[in-house]
Amino acid sequence: MLTSNVRTPINTAGSIEAAMHGGGSSASAAAVDDQALLTALRAGHEWAFETMVRLYGGRLLAVARRFTRNDEDAKDVLQSAYLSAFLALNDFEGACQLSTWLHRIVVNAALMKLRSRRRKPEESIEVLLPAFQEDGHHVEQFSEWSTPADQLMERKETRATVRACIEQLPENYRVVLKLRDIEELPTQEVAAMLAMTPTAVKVRLHRARQALSTLLRKEYASIAVTS
């Protein structure tokens, strides 16, 4: 016999597609606050799920796409994340905003997607790091990283270039950079997600920033020469 706290199953795929394309319930997303939305989600109301997707779907899809680097996988990640969130609603204690909780679920789903892909030998980042002469000086002028990637991504004139340079980083460094500098997750959380020590995360992040800085300098140098 079913108990009264069993929620009515929701067609997650249909709800996501409807919400992303403007279909589904006519409920006003702007009029629903986090607590009211959470209560309705726990009660199994489909309009609440569609409202959640309308409120957060675009941003969460962008997060998934940053890691998977293609739309099809990003949509798979998002659907998996929504299903995970729906199944874990009763475990959400409200210690953070609903959007923050969903963001972490999407990031975890994206990392799982990356792990499920065929494993390749770890790529070296050495060729992207600043080169040194025998006396210890840099072969080329090297400036310390001063502007985080997320700030550069906010600038319209540098966004496309920064995004392209980030994608040139080896995956194991690219993921750490995105988690720390783009998604702004704390070192301890990134370490737990990637099964690494916090020190290893810091080292990998430092090298990723150095490599990105080198790529950006080269990119802008070539632009200056051709302009």
C-alpha positions in Angstrom: 0.0 0.0 0.0 1.4 3.4 -1.0 2.0 5.9 1.8 0.8 9.5 1.7 4.4 10.9 1.4 5.1 9.3 -2.0 5.3 11.9 -4.7 3.6 11.6 -8.0 6.2 10.7 -10.7 7.2 13.5 -13.0 8.1 13.2 -16.6 11.5 14.9 -16.3 12.4 14.8 -19.9 9.1 16.2 -21.0 9.1 18.9 -18.3 12.7 20.0 -19.2 11.9 20.2 -22.9 8.6 22.1 -22.2 10.3 24.5 -19.8 13.3 25.2 -22.0 11.0 26.0 -25.0 8.4 28.0 -23.1 5.7 25.3 -22.8 4.1 23.8 -19.7 2.4 25.5 -16.8 1.5 29.2 -16.9 2.5 29.7 -13.3 4.5 32.9 -12.7 8.1 31.9 -11.9 8.9 35.4 -10.6 6.1 35.1 -8.0 7.5 31.9 -6.4 10.2 32.2 -3.7 12.7 29.4 -2.9 10.7 28.1 0.1 7.4 28.0 -1.7 8.9 26.4 -4.7 10.7 23.8 -2.6 7.4 23.0 -0.8 5.6 22.5 -4.1 8.5 20.4 -5.5 8.3 18.1 -2.5 4.6 17.8 -2.9 5.2 16.6 -6.5 3.5 19.4 -8.4 4.7 19.3 -12.0 4.2 23.1 -12.4 6.8 23.6 -9.7 9.4 21.4 -11.5 8.7 23.4 -14.7 9.1 26.7 -12.8 12.4 25.5 -11.4 13.7 24.7 -14.9 12.5 28.1 -16.1 14.2 29.9 -13.3 17.6 28.1 -13.4 17.6 26.0 -16.6 19.6 28.5 -18.7 22.4 29.0 -16.2 22.6 25.4 -15.3 22.8 24.3 -19.0 25.6 26.8 -19.5 27.5 25.2 -16.5 27.0 21.7 -18.0 28.2 22.9 -21.4 31.4 24.4 -20.0 32.5 21.0 -18.8 31.1 18.7 -21.6 31.9 21.1 -24.4 28.9 20.0 -26.6 25.2 20.6 -26.4 24.1 17.0 -26.5 26.1 15.9 -23.5 25.2 19.1 -21.7 21.5 18.3 -22.1 22.1 14.7 -20.9 24.0 16.1 -17.8 21.2 18.6 -17.1 18.5 15.9 -17.3 20.5 13.6 -15.1 21.0 16.5 -12.6 17.3 17.3 -12.4 16.4 13.7 -11.8 19.0 13.5 -9.0 17.7 16.7 -7.5 14.1 15.5 -7.7 15.1 12.2 -5.9 17.0 14.1 -3.2 14.5 16.9 -2.5 13.7 15.5 1.0 17.5 15.5 1.8 17.9 19.2 1.0 18.1 21.0 4.3 18.0 24.6 3.0 21.4 25.5 4.3 22.1 27.3 0.9 19.9 28.7 -1.8 18.1 26.2 -4.1 20.1 27.6 -7.1 23.4 26.9 -5.3 22.3 23.3 -4.4 21.3 22.7 -8.1 24.5 24.2 -9.3 26.6 21.7 -7.3 24.4 18.8 -8.5 25.0 19.8 -12.1 28.7 20.1 -11.6 28.9 16.7 -10.1 26.8 15.2 -12.9 29.1 16.9 -15.5 32.2 15.4 -13.8 30.6 12.0 -13.8 29.9 12.4 -17.5 33.6 13.3 -18.1 34.7 10.2 -16.1 32.4 8.0 -18.2 34.1 8.9 -21.4 36.9 6.8 -22.7 39.9 7.3 -20.5 42.9 8.8 -22.1 46.5 9.1 -20.9 46.9 12.2 -18.8 48.0 15.1 -21.0 51.1 17.1 -20.1 50.9 20.8 -19.5 54.6 21.4 -19.7 54.5 22.8 -23.3 52.1 25.5 -22.2 54.1 26.7 -19.2 56.6 29.6 -19.3 60.0 28.4 -20.6 63.2 29.1 -18.6 66.8 29.8 -19.7 69.7 28.0 -18.0 70.3 30.9 -15.7 66.7 30.6 -14.4 65.3 33.6 -16.1 62.2 33.4 -18.3 62.8 33.0 -22.0 60.0 35.5 -22.5 58.7 38.2 -20.2 56.3 36.6 -17.8 53.8 38.5 -15.7 52.1 36.9 -12.7 48.4 36.0 -13.0 46.5 39.0 -11.8 42.9 38.7 -13.3 40.9 35.5 -12.5 39.4 33.7 -15.5 35.8 34.5 -14.4 36.5 38.2 -14.5 38.1 38.0 -18.0 35.0 36.0 -19.1 32.8 38.8 -17.9 34.5 41.2 -20.3 32.8 41.1 -23.7 36.0 42.0 -25.6 38.0 39.1 -24.0 35.4 36.5 -23.4 35.7 34.5 -26.7 39.5 34.6 -26.5 39.7 33.4 -22.9 37.2 30.7 -23.6 39.2 29.4 -26.6 42.4 29.4 -24.6 40.8 27.6 -21.7 39.7 24.9 -24.1 43.4 24.4 -25.1 44.4 23.3 -21.6 44.7 19.6 -20.9 41.4 18.3 -19.4 42.8 17.5 -15.9 43.9 21.1 -15.6 41.0 22.6 -17.4 38.5 21.0 -15.1 40.3 22.4 -12.0 40.5 25.9 -13.4 36.8 25.9 -14.3 35.7 24.6 -10.9 37.8 27.1 -9.0 37.9 30.2 -11.2 34.7 29.9 -13.2 32.3 28.0 -10.9 34.0 29.6 -7.8 33.9 26.4 -5.7 36.2 26.3 -2.7 39.4 24.3 -2.8 38.2 21.7 -0.3 35.1 21.0 -2.3 37.0 20.7 -5.5 39.4 18.3 -3.9 36.5 16.1 -2.7 34.9 16.2 -6.1 38.0 15.1 -7.9 39.4 12.7 -5.2 42.5 14.9 -4.8 44.2 16.5 -1.9 43.7 20.3 -1.5 47.4 20.8 -2.1 47.2 18.9 -5.4 44.3 21.1 -6.4 46.2 24.3 -5.6 49.3 23.1 -7.5 47.2 22.1 -10.5 45.3 25.4 -10.4 48.5 27.4 -10.3 49.9 25.5 -13.3 46.6 25.9 -15.2 46.6 29.7 -14.5 50.2 29.9 -15.7 49.4 28.0 -18.9 46.3 30.1 -19.6 48.3 33.3 -19.0 51.0 32.1 -21.5 48.3 31.2 -24.1 46.6 34.6 -23.7 49.9 36.5 -24.0 50.7 34.6 -27.2 47.2 35.1 -28.5 47.2 38.9 -28.0 50.8 39.2 -29.3 49.7 37.6 -32.6 46.7 39.9 -32.7 48.9 42.9 -32.3 51.3 41.7 -35.0 48.5 41.1 -37.5 46.5 44.3 -36.7 
